[in-house]
Amino acid sequence: MTLSSYASQAAIISGIRVPDSTLASEIAEFIHDTEPALLFNHSSRVYYFGALTGQRRGVKFDAELLYAGAMFHDIGLVAGYSSEADRFEVDGANAAREFLRSHKVSEQDIDHVWTAIALHTTPGIPQYMHPVVALVTAGVEMDVLGIDYASFTDSDRNAVVKAFPRTAHFKEDILQAFYDGIKHKPATTFGNVKADVLADKDPHFHRGNFCSVIRQSSWGS
């Protein structure tokens, strides 16, 4: 498959496909050229699982915006897009915003994509928000955590993985990718799930503690 015609050649799975548009093709090319195959294939599966979830739930969604959110959601793990002080989710959201602005996407649509990426590791909130926000998280949770796994048919799961393969040791590979992308800024994991990754990979990592922050604040009582 050549990336220049990616959208028109992408797999059709239960009626779901990558939008056949210039924007989608340019997103695919950009992410393919920027991320390792592990993350590109993962992000592609996130799109399909998110879209299939929307289809199953009868949710109307903009496929281009969902594709943008899915494909950019992990770019903050890549060195060229990783800041020194922001959460990797925010780095990814900022990269998506810059890319979409350069393609003249409306600010309202950009805000939905930005929020979808920024919140994709924050459980319990995205499912109540705009469909793009909810479905990016649903796709991530399915591909990484297996949440809602049984709600997908065997044929759909197999078709997505055939089109965009999981590595032989994907669970450990994605954990390593998370660690490699955030280990230089451990403070950004305070209060979020990536603290678990650092704790798993780094025996010297010490978690921030919310109670300690309160007790050590400048307030007298």
C-alpha positions in Angstrom: 0.0 0.0 0.0 1.4 3.4 -0.9 0.6 6.1 1.6 -0.3 8.6 -1.0 -3.4 6.6 -1.8 -3.8 5.1 1.7 -7.4 6.2 2.3 -8.7 4.8 -0.9 -7.0 1.4 -0.3 -7.6 1.1 3.4 -9.5 -2.0 4.7 -13.3 -1.9 4.9 -14.4 -3.7 8.0 -18.1 -4.0 8.7 -18.6 -1.0 6.6 -15.9 1.0 8.4 -13.0 2.5 6.4 -10.6 5.3 6.7 -12.2 8.4 5.1 -11.2 8.7 1.4 -10.1 12.3 1.7 -7.0 14.4 1.2 -6.9 15.2 4.9 -7.0 11.5 5.9 -4.3 10.6 3.4 -2.0 13.4 4.6 -2.6 12.4 8.3 -1.7 8.8 7.4 1.5 9.9 5.6 2.5 12.2 8.4 2.0 9.6 11.2 3.6 6.8 9.1 6.7 9.0 8.5 6.9 10.1 12.2 6.0 7.1 14.3 7.4 3.6 14.5 5.3 0.9 13.0 4.2 -0.2 16.5 2.5 3.1 17.1 1.2 3.6 13.6 -0.5 0.2 13.6 -1.8 0.7 17.1 -3.3 4.1 16.2 -4.9 2.7 13.0 -6.5 -0.1 15.1 -7.7 2.6 17.6 -9.5 4.3 14.7 -11.3 1.1 13.6 -12.2 0.0 17.1 -13.5 3.4 17.9 -15.5 3.6 14.7 -16.9 0.1 15.2 -17.9 1.1 18.7 -19.7 4.1 17.4 -21.4 2.0 14.7 -22.5 -0.5 17.3 -23.9 2.1 19.6 -25.6 4.1 16.9 -23.5 7.2 17.6 -23.1 9.7 14.8 -19.5 10.8 14.4 -17.2 12.7 12.0 -14.9 10.0 10.6 -12.2 12.4 9.6 -12.0 13.9 13.1 -12.1 10.5 14.7 -9.2 9.5 12.4 -7.2 12.5 13.3 -7.7 11.9 17.0 -6.8 8.2 16.7 -3.7 8.7 14.6 -2.3 11.6 16.6 -3.1 10.3 20.1 0.4 8.8 20.8 2.6 11.2 18.8 3.6 12.8 22.1 5.6 9.7 22.8 7.9 10.5 19.9 11.0 12.5 20.7 10.4 15.3 18.2 7.0 16.0 19.7 7.7 15.4 23.4 8.0 18.5 25.5 10.0 18.8 28.7 7.2 19.6 31.1 3.7 18.8 29.6 2.0 15.4 29.7 2.5 13.4 26.6 -1.2 13.5 25.9 -1.1 17.3 25.8 2.0 17.1 23.5 0.0 14.9 21.1 -3.1 17.2 21.3 -0.9 20.2 20.5 0.7 18.4 17.5 -2.7 17.5 16.1 -3.9 21.1 16.6 -1.0 22.5 14.7 -1.4 20.0 11.9 -5.2 20.5 11.5 -4.8 24.3 11.6 -2.3 24.0 8.7 -5.1 22.2 6.8 -7.7 24.9 7.6 -9.9 22.7 9.8 -12.3 24.7 11.9 -11.3 25.7 15.5 -14.4 23.9 16.9 -13.5 20.7 15.2 -9.9 21.1 16.3 -11.0 21.5 19.9 -12.8 18.2 19.7 -9.7 16.4 18.4 -7.5 18.2 21.0 -9.8 17.2 23.8 -10.0 13.6 22.6 -6.2 13.2 22.6 -5.7 15.1 25.9 -8.2 12.9 27.7 -7.6 9.5 26.2 -5.9 8.2 29.3 -8.4 9.7 31.7 -11.0 7.0 32.5 -14.5 7.8 33.5 -14.9 11.1 31.7 -14.6 10.8 27.8 -17.6 8.6 27.4 -19.9 11.4 28.4 -18.4 13.9 26.0 -18.5 14.7 22.2 -18.5 11.5 20.1 -15.0 12.1 18.8 -13.7 12.3 22.4 -15.7 9.3 23.5 -14.7 7.1 20.6 -11.0 7.8 20.6 -10.9 6.7 24.2 -13.1 3.6 23.4 -10.7 2.6 20.6 -7.6 3.1 22.9 -9.2 1.1 25.7 -10.1 -1.7 23.4 -6.7 -2.1 21.8 -4.5 -1.6 24.9 -6.7 -2.8 27.8 -9.2 -5.1 26.1 -12.1 -3.1 27.5 -15.4 -4.2 25.7 -13.4 -6.9 23.9 -16.4 -9.3 23.9 -18.7 -6.7 22.3 -16.7 -7.1 19.0 -17.1 -10.0 16.8 -14.3 -12.4 16.2 -14.3 -11.5 12.5 -14.1 -7.8 13.2 -11.2 -8.2 15.7 -9.4 -10.5 13.3 -9.9 -8.2 10.3 -8.6 -5.2 12.2 -5.5 -7.0 13.4 -4.9 -8.5 10.0 -4.9 -5.1 8.4 -2.8 -3.5 11.1 -0.9 -6.3 13.0 -0.2 -6.4 16.7 3.5 -7.3 17.4 4.2 -10.8 18.8 4.6 -9.2 22.2 2.4 -6.1 21.9 1.5 -5.8 25.5 5.1 -5.5 26.6 6.1 -3.6 23.5 3.4 -0.9 24.1 4.4 -0.6 27.8 8.0 -0.1 26.8 6.9 2.6 24.2 5.0 4.4 26.9 8.0 4.3 29.3 10.5 5.4 26.6 8.2 8.3 25.8 7.7 9.6 29.3 10.7 8.6 31.4 12.4 12.0 30.9 9.5 13.8 32.6 8.2 11.6 35.5 6.5 14.5 37.2 4.0 14.6 34.4 2.6 11.3 35.5 1.3 12.6 38.8 -2.3 11.6 39.2 -2.6 9.6 35.9 -2.2 6.0 34.7 1.3 6.5 33.3 2.6 6.6 36.8 2.0 2.8 36.8 4.2 2.4 33.8 7.1 4.2 35.5 6.6 2.2 38.7 6.7 -1.0 36.7 9.8 -0.1 34.7 11.9 2.0 37.1 12.7 0.7 40.6 13.8 4.2 41.6 10.6 6.0 40.7 8.6 7.6 43.5 5.0 8.6 42.9 3.7 11.9 43.8 1.2 11.8 46.6 -2.0 13.9 46.5 -2.4 13.8 50.3 1.2 14.9 50.8 0.8 17.8 48.4 -2.2 19.0 50.5 -0.4 18.6 53.8 2.8 20.3 52.6 1.1 23.3 51.0 1.7 26.8 52.2 -1.7 26.9 54.0 -1.5 26.9 57.8 -4.4 24.5 58.2 
